């Protein structure tokens, strides 16, 4: 299954980390700087896992001038019949959207974009069927949401704005695992928007594991979080564990590293 659209993913786009990945934005400097060679190995394993899930993966070359550019999920949102190029809020990431519209136009008949003063990053967007949940965060503002909602409503989708707890992105604390299953960090436990899901609560000691990604018949799960892994298995889902230590150091999760469509 895909990100809530009821269809199988067949393609993905990823981007290699550059040596500049050590300079990526982070709220957790205590974790240290990413090691480039280790990040490359972890990225290789991630791409291989997408292939194992049945996807054809296009790996774009590194953009050394943009340390966070390996997090390609943030620069576009891809539905079955519409792709939207986003507008990252951080000034150091603004140039990451260059060439993305042209890239997606090879796969989509319709490609739109978020315009200033709107900001929106793909990490704040969770797709569930024909509904998008969009986190209003430090990276996604009300103007960006309004533009996003109008674009997708014109294609037959709905959009719901979600007030955010102190969390980087919506999908830092939530992952839709299809079939009604939602992985939930405690920060979102009281949100009425998510009451009707079958919720898998993430242990507070394993908060990083709240960002997983369902890819067809598998769920990509960060390695080292046994309680979350066990809960996903108990829900009847098939996990693939992946080491993510270097990307965690710059606030990146599993969903961040690819566009899947």
C-alpha positions as CSV (number, residue, x, y, z in Angstrom):
1,X,0.0,0.0,0.0
2,X,1.1,3.6,-0.5
3,X,0.8,6.6,1.8
4,X,-2.9,6.3,2.3
5,X,-3.9,6.4,-1.3
6,X,-4.9,2.8,-1.6
7,X,-2.5,2.1,-4.4
8,X,0.8,0.3,-4.6
9,X,3.9,2.4,-4.9
10,X,6.0,1.6,-8.0
11,X,8.5,4.4,-8.0
12,X,10.7,6.4,-5.6
13,X,13.1,9.3,-5.9
14,X,16.0,9.6,-3.4
15,X,19.0,11.9,-3.3
16,X,22.5,10.9,-2.1
17,X,23.9,12.7,0.9
18,X,26.8,15.0,0.2
19,X,29.8,15.5,2.4
20,X,28.1,18.6,3.6
21,X,25.5,16.4,5.4
22,X,27.6,17.1,8.6
23,X,26.4,20.7,8.4
24,X,22.7,19.8,8.3
25,X,20.1,21.6,10.5
26,X,19.7,20.0,13.9
27,X,18.0,20.5,17.2
28,X,20.1,17.8,18.7
29,X,23.8,18.8,18.6
30,X,24.4,16.5,21.5
31,X,24.1,13.5,19.1
32,X,27.2,14.7,17.2
33,X,27.8,15.3,13.6
34,X,26.9,12.7,10.9
35,X,29.7,10.6,9.6
36,X,29.7,10.8,5.8
37,X,30.8,7.3,5.0
38,X,28.3,5.8,7.5
39,X,25.6,7.9,6.1
40,X,26.3,6.7,2.6
41,X,26.1,3.0,3.8
42,X,22.8,3.7,5.5
43,X,21.5,5.4,2.5
44,X,22.5,2.5,0.3
45,X,20.6,0.1,2.6
46,X,17.6,2.4,2.5
47,X,17.5,2.4,-1.3
48,X,18.0,-1.3,-1.4
49,X,15.0,-1.7,1.0
50,X,12.8,0.4,-1.3
51,X,13.8,-2.0,-4.1
52,X,12.9,-5.0,-1.9
53,X,9.5,-3.4,-1.5
54,X,9.1,-3.5,-5.3
55,X,10.0,0.1,-6.2
56,X,12.1,1.4,-9.0
57,X,14.3,4.0,-7.4
58,X,15.9,7.0,-9.1
59,X,18.8,8.2,-7.0
60,X,19.7,11.8,-7.7
61,X,23.3,13.1,-7.2
62,X,24.3,14.9,-4.0
63,X,23.9,18.7,-3.8
64,X,26.8,19.8,-1.8
65,X,25.6,23.3,-1.4
66,X,22.5,22.1,0.4
67,X,23.4,19.9,3.5
68,X,19.8,18.8,4.1
69,X,19.0,18.0,0.4
70,X,19.0,14.2,1.0
71,X,15.6,14.7,2.7
72,X,13.8,14.9,-0.6
73,X,10.3,14.2,0.9
74,X,10.3,17.9,2.1
75,X,10.5,19.4,-1.4
76,X,7.3,17.8,-2.9
77,X,4.0,16.0,-2.2
78,X,3.0,13.3,-4.6
79,X,-0.5,12.0,-4.9
80,X,-1.6,9.6,-7.7
81,X,-2.7,12.3,-10.1
82,X,-1.0,15.5,-8.8
83,X,2.4,16.5,-7.6
84,X,3.0,19.8,-5.7
85,X,6.5,21.3,-5.3
86,X,6.7,22.7,-1.8
87,X,8.4,25.8,-0.3
88,X,10.8,24.9,2.6
89,X,10.8,27.5,5.4
90,X,14.5,27.4,6.2
91,X,16.5,29.8,4.1
92,X,19.3,27.3,3.8
93,X,16.9,24.8,2.1
94,X,15.1,27.2,-0.3
95,X,17.3,26.2,-3.3
96,X,16.5,22.5,-2.9
97,X,13.3,22.8,-5.0
98,X,15.3,23.8,-8.1
99,X,14.6,21.4,-10.9
100,X,12.1,19.4,-8.9
101,X,9.1,20.5,-11.0
102,X,10.9,19.4,-14.2
103,X,11.9,16.1,-12.6
104,X,8.3,15.4,-11.5
105,X,6.9,16.4,-14.9
106,X,8.5,13.3,-16.3
107,X,6.0,11.3,-14.1
108,X,3.0,13.6,-13.8
109,X,0.7,15.5,-16.2
110,X,0.0,18.1,-13.5
111,X,2.7,19.6,-11.3
112,X,1.9,22.7,-9.2
113,X,3.8,24.6,-6.5
114,X,3.4,26.4,-3.2
115,X,4.0,30.1,-3.6
116,X,5.3,32.7,-1.2
117,X,4.4,33.9,1.4
118,X,3.4,30.3,1.9
119,X,5.8,27.7,3.3
120,X,5.2,24.0,3.5
121,X,7.5,20.9,3.8
122,X,6.5,17.4,2.9
123,X,7.4,16.1,6.3
124,X,4.3,17.9,7.6
125,X,1.9,16.1,5.2
126,X,0.3,12.8,6.0
127,X,-2.0,11.2,3.4
128,X,-4.9,9.0,4.5
129,X,-7.1,7.9,1.6
130,X,-8.4,11.1,0.0
131,X,-7.5,13.3,3.0
132,X,-4.3,15.1,3.8
133,X,-3.4,15.9,7.4
134,X,-1.1,18.9,7.4
135,X,0.9,20.0,10.4
136,X,1.1,23.7,11.1
137,X,4.7,23.8,12.3
138,X,7.7,26.1,12.2
139,X,8.2,24.8,8.7
140,X,4.6,25.0,7.4
141,X,2.5,28.1,7.8
142,X,-1.2,28.9,7.3
143,X,-0.6,30.4,3.9
144,X,1.2,27.3,2.7
145,X,-1.6,25.1,4.0
146,X,-4.2,27.2,2.3
147,X,-2.5,27.0,-1.1
148,X,-1.9,23.3,-0.6
149,X,-5.5,22.7,0.3
150,X,-6.8,24.6,-2.7
151,X,-4.6,22.7,-5.1
152,X,-5.5,19.3,-3.8
153,X,-9.2,20.2,-3.4
154,X,-9.2,20.9,-7.1
155,X,-8.1,17.3,-7.7
156,X,-10.7,15.8,-5.4
157,X,-8.8,15.6,-2.1
158,X,-9.5,17.1,1.3
159,X,-7.1,18.8,3.7
160,X,-7.1,19.2,7.5
161,X,-4.8,21.5,9.3
162,X,-3.3,20.0,12.5
163,X,-2.1,22.2,15.4
164,X,1.4,21.0,16.3
165,X,3.0,20.2,19.6
166,X,6.7,21.1,19.9
167,X,7.8,18.7,17.1
168,X,9.8,19.3,13.9
169,X,7.3,17.9,11.4
170,X,3.9,16.2,11.7
171,X,5.4,12.9,10.5
172,X,8.1,13.2,13.2
173,X,5.3,12.1,15.6
174,X,2.8,10.3,13.4
175,X,3.0,7.6,10.7
176,X,0.0,6.2,8.8
177,X,0.6,2.5,8.3
178,X,-2.4,1.9,6.1
179,X,-5.5,-0.3,6.9
180,X,-6.5,2.1,9.7
181,X,-3.3,1.8,11.7
182,X,-1.6,4.9,13.0
183,X,1.7,5.0,14.8
184,X,1.4,7.8,17.4
185,X,3.9,9.7,19.6
186,X,2.6,10.8,23.0
187,X,2.6,14.5,21.8
188,X,-0.3,13.7,19.5
189,X,-2.2,11.3,21.9
190,X,-4.9,13.9,22.8
191,X,-5.5,15.1,19.2
192,X,-9.2,14.6,18.3
193,X,-8.2,14.3,14.6
194,X,-6.7,10.9,15.3
195,X,-9.2,9.3,17.7
196,X,-10.8,7.0,15.2
197,X,-7.6,5.3,14.0
198,X,-6.3,2.0,15.4
199,X,-3.5,3.6,17.3
200,X,-0.1,2.1,18.1
201,X,1.3,4.3,20.8
202,X,5.1,4.8,20.8
203,X,6.9,4.4,24.1
204,X,8.3,7.8,25.3
205,X,11.8,6.2,25.3
206,X,11.4,5.4,21.6
207,X,10.1,8.7,20.2
208,X,12.3,8.6,17.2
209,X,10.6,5.4,16.0
210,X,7.3,7.3,15.5
211,X,8.6,8.0,12.0
212,X,8.2,4.8,10.1
213,X,6.9,4.4,6.5
214,X,4.6,1.8,5.0
215,X,5.8,0.8,1.5
216,X,3.6,-1.7,-0.2
217,X,3.7,-4.9,1.9
218,X,6.4,-3.7,4.3
219,X,7.0,-1.1,7.0
220,X,10.4,0.5,7.1
221,X,11.3,0.9,10.8
222,X,14.4,2.5,12.4
223,X,16.7,-0.1,14.0
224,X,17.1,-0.1,17.8
225,X,13.6,0.5,19.0
226,X,12.3,-3.0,20.1
227,X,9.0,-1.9,21.7
228,X,7.9,-0.2,18.5
229,X,9.1,-3.1,16.4
230,X,7.2,-5.6,18.5
231,X,4.0,-3.4,18.3
232,X,4.2,-3.2,14.5
233,X,4.6,-6.9,14.3
234,X,1.7,-7.4,16.7
235,X,-0.5,-5.4,14.3
236,X,0.2,-8.0,11.6
237,X,2.6,-5.8,9.6
238,X,5.9,-6.8,8.1
239,X,8.8,-4.6,9.2
240,X,12.2,-4.0,7.7
241,X,14.7,-2.5,10.2
242,X,17.1,0.1,8.9
243,X,20.0,1.8,10.7
244,X,19.3,5.6,10.7
245,X,21.8,6.9,13.3
246,X,23.5,9.4,11.0
247,X,20.3,10.9,9.7
248,X,18.8,11.2,13.2
249,X,21.7,13.5,14.1
250,X,20.3,16.1,11.7
251,X,16.6,15.4,12.6
252,X,15.9,13.2,9.6
253,X,13.6,10.1,9.6
254,X,12.8,7.3,7.3
255,X,10.0,9.0,5.4
256,X,12.2,12.0,4.8
257,X,14.7,10.2,2.5
258,X,12.4,9.5,-0.5
259,X,9.5,10.6,-2.5
260,X,7.2,7.6,-3.2
261,X,4.5,7.4,-5.8
